[in-house]
Amino acid sequence: MKKLLGPTWVEINLDAIAKNVRNIKKLIGEKKELMAIVKGNAYGHDILEVSSVVLNNGATRLALARLEEGIFLRKAGITVP
């Protein structure tokens, strides 16, 4: 059978993620909390790296899908709810 698909990859622009979080925070205001969804290893984009970026740019909470993700983040020093 002929192989139809080649290798795939995704490139993540962490600066763009940071900018998006800051822009959302501007829209909702400083008094509102912002929860970033980072389940599934941040959709395969490195949960620790993405979590750090969103938290450093205005997110105050993280949403996960699995207990193991929370344990991993706690062990890495991320303590937000």
N, C-alpha and C positions, 0 to 999 in steps of 0.2 A: 504494500500500500504506500502510495506517495505521501510524504510528510507535507502537510499543508501549512503548518504554522512554524515560524521560526521562534527563537528565544524572545522572551518579552522582559521588559524592565520598566521601572517608573523612576523618575527623578523628582525629588521633593525639594521645593524652594522654601526653606525654613524662614527666610526673610519675608516671603509672601504670607506665610502662615502668621507670623508675628504681626505684620501690617493688618491682616484681616481681623485678628483678635483686637487690636487697638481700635480699629474702625468700628467694630461691633460694640466695643465698650463705650465709645463716644456716643453711639446711637442710643444705647440703653441707659447711659448715665452712670456716674460713679456710685450711686446709692444701691444699684442693682448688682446682684451677683451674676457671674457668667460661668456656666458649666461647659467644659469642653468634653466632647465624646471621644474617648481614646481606646474604646474596646477593640478587641481583636488585634492587639499589638499596634494600636493607632492605625487600624486598617492595613497592617503590614508595613507601616512606615517607621517603626522603632518607637515603641511606647515611651521609653525614657527620654529620648531626644525631643519628641513632639510635646510630651507633658511639660518638660522644662521650658520649652519655648512659649507655650500657651500660658503657663503660670507666670512667667517673667514679663508677659505683655498684657495682663489684665484678667485672665481667667482666675477664678477663686475656688473652683471645684472641678473634679474630674469624674466622668461617668465610665464605668467599666462593665464588662460582661461576666467576668469570672473572678472568683476569689483569688486565684493564683496571680492575676494581674495586680490586684491590690497588695498582696504580700510582696511581690517583686518591687513595686514602687516604694513601699514602706522600707524595705531593706536597702533601697537605693537612696533613702533619705527624704523622699517626698511624703509629706504628712498631711496634706490638705484632705478635706472630706471628698 
